[in-house]
Amino acid sequence: MTTTPETDVYYDPYDVDIAADPWPTYARLREEAPIYYNERYRFWAISRFSDVEAALANWQAFSNSRSDILELVNSDFDMPNGVMMFEDPPVHTMLRGLMSRVFTPRRMAEIEDQIRQFCVNCLDPHVGSDGFDIVAELAAQMPMRVIGMLLGIPESDQVMVRDVNDANLRTKPGAPMKVSNADKIADGSIYADYVDWRAKNPSDDLMTALLTMEFEDENGVTRKLHRSEILHYVQVVAGAGNETTGRLIGWLAKVLAEHPDQRRQVHEDRSLLTRAVDETLRYEPTGPHVARYMLADVELYDTTVPAGSAMLLLFGAANRDPRRYTDPDTFDIHRDNISHLTFGKGVHYCLGANLARLEGRVTLDELLNRWPEWDIDYDTAVRAPTSTVRGWERLRIVFP
């Protein structure tokens, strides 16, 4: 176990106590070990906003070519080709361009009414009750339903799809995720039957768009996506935003319960909804870090991080860096600059960021339409067992 010679600060992304309250550790890392090494789990980490922001822009050195998950970066497996989250430019640029064609503003606007109706159906049965588990009853279901709407997956199968995707991200508390086969991370095999059916029964959904679009690949050949590529894409779309967006909804409920004055302001002025969502993303990021694979030696704070290393970019620490934010540990929907790194930045900026914001905004809007006041039942709250996403497995909100 190695930290940094000048300090005894210890950071472990799998430590459940650190994960429960990471902010003191993050603060020490920023001040005492802005470049940090953990020998046990073989990773470096940077925590200051300016350093994380610069690393996100420097994909030539801080590479996504072994994914953004620490266990995969440090694994012995070769990464599968043609998977957007395992690529850097120029291949990544081509693959992302294809996805941007189906994540259009028009499609997002069209789905807002469906998201709102789903919220109405989830929330109305609880009107007049003393409370409910917002994660189990809504947050764990909504992202799955939304992705199902986009992909055209039958509602009867959406729970199964969500559970399989969630299982891929789960870790035992205090332990890294086990990687038995890197190809399985994004092989999309659970969607094979849907892809085959949609190929014969086209519709106005994302899966049909993937099946029919033509593009020029990295070799200059105009073609359609191969079946294996479509399966990769569908896996990325279905998996990437599912658990993270659900955790955002849980954090919105908890943070606004703990800041009732600001919750009341949002209730009275719905133009503040977007600010509330983004300040929550800054204050309690659903993805506390991402990993990168070092393709080149990099000098940081008189320390050489060697090529071939794993690097963690600590979004949670960067989002509360006092060099970047005034009173960073204060939740403030009125702060001058709410912009954060929770969705990344640069070429790998989260493609589903606007969809996540939309789901968070509509959910909060519909909650406030029914209950301007709520509290949290802390005795029954349970954290989610994963190191890659931070949030709640159970979170009961209670009404006065």
ABEGO torsion letter per residue (X at the ends): XBBBAABABBBBAABAAAAABAAAAAAAAAAABABBBBAAAGBBBBABAAAAAAAAABAAABBAAAEABAAAAABABBBBBGBAAABBOAAAAAAAAAAAAABBAAAAAAAAAAAAAAAAAAAAAABGBAEBBAAAAAAAAAAAAAAAAAAGBBAAAAAAAAAAAAAAABBBBGBBBBBABAAAAAAGAAAAAAAAAAAABBBBBAAAAAAABBBBBAAGBBBBBBAAAAAAAAAAAAAAAAAAAAAAAAAAAAAAAABAAAAAAAAABAAAAAAAAAAAAAABBABABBBBBBABBBBBGGBBBBBGBBBBBBAAAAAABAAABBGAABBBAABABABBAAAEBEAABBAAAAAAAAAAAAAAAAAAAABABBBBBAAABBBBBBAABBEBABBBBBBX
